[in-house]
Amino acid sequence: MGDVLNILILLAIAAVAVTLGVGLWSMYRGGEQAASRSNKLMRLRVALQALAILLLCIGMWWKSTQGI
C-alpha cells in the first residue's frame, strides 16, 4: 500500500505542476479565451493541490500507523 500511495502522491504533484505550466502558457499566449481558460485551469490546479495534500496526509498517517 505504501508504494501505491507514493506513486499516487507523485502523480498528483506532477499533475499540479503540469496544470500550472499549461495555465502559465495560456496566459502568455493571450487571446480572447485566455482569461476563461486560465480561470478554469486555476480551479483545476486548486482541486489537484487539495488532492495532493489529502494524499500526503493519508501517506503520513499510513506510515505512522505502520511503524515505518
N, C-alpha and C positions, 0 to 999 in steps of 0.2 A: 504494500500500500504506500509506503514511503517513497519508493521510486516513481510510482504513478503520480503521486502528489507533487513531487519535484518537477516532473515533466509538465504537468498542468500549470504550475506556477510559472515556469519559464515560458510556456506558450502564451499565457496571459500577459506577461510582461512584454513579450515580443509583439503581441497584438496591440498593446498600448503604444509602443514605440512606432509601429507601422502606421497606426491611425494618426498619431501626432505628425509624422512625416508627411502623410497624404494631406492632412489639413494645412500644414505649412505650405506645401506645394500648391494647393488650391488657392490659398491667399496670395501667394507670389504671382500666380498666373493672372489673377483678377478676372474681370468679366462680369456679366450680368448675374450669373448664378453663383458667383464665388461666395457671396455673403451667406446665402441659403445653404450651400454645400458645406461651408466652414462651420456653420451653426450645427448642422446635423452631425458632422464629424466630431465636433466638440462634445455633443451629448453622448455619442458612441464612446468616445475616449473616457469620459467620466464613468460611464457604466462599466467599461472594461477595467478601469482603475479600481472600482468598487469590487469587482470580481477578483482581481489580483490580490487586493487587501484581504478579502474574505478567505481566499485560498491560503494566503500566508498565515492568517490566524489559525485556520484549521491545521496547517502543517506544524505550527509551533505547538498547538495543543496535542497533536498526534505524537510528536517527538517527546513531549514532556510526560505523557502517559505511558509511553513505551520504554522510557528509561534509556533512550539512546543519546 
